[in-house]
Amino acid sequence: ALTVYYNEPTKPQWKEAVEYISSNSDGTPIILVDRGGFSNEFLLEYYYDNKYNPKVIALVKAIKRSEPLWKIEPDELFTEIAKEKHDQFWLVLSKNGETGDYYKSVLISKYILEESTYFYGIEVHKFRQNK
């Protein structure tokens, strides 16, 4: 058990994911975050140790635990991305069991998926504007 504990990841690798985004971004990145309550947003900002704070756009919010999830609609999402006037942006998926690959599919319909990287418990997808 100790070998697994010290050599295998046992929790989402936020630090590694954020380091990857930071080292592969130009300036201040736009990061779209799906699900996980507010923990995904908090962890993203906690580990983003750079002079540039990321612009985080939450795709899903739970108003109350008893209510259904509020999802940002595709047209609203495209407007939010366009407002930032960046050529590239990131989609970070973690704890997204209810939405699955919905937002990845929505973004692929309008933008170019440049690369995808996977960390334990986290998917990181880099998109570019379709010019």
Secondary structure as UniProt FT lines:
FT   HELIX           2..7
FT   HELIX           14..23
FT   STRAND          30..34
FT   TURN            37..38
FT   HELIX           39..47
FT   STRAND          55..58
FT   STRAND          60..61
FT   TURN            65..66
FT   STRAND          70..71
FT   HELIX           74..84
FT   STRAND          88..93
FT   TURN            97..101
FT   HELIX           102..108
FT   TURN            109..110
FT   STRAND          112..119
FT   TURN            120..121
FT   STRAND          122..128
//
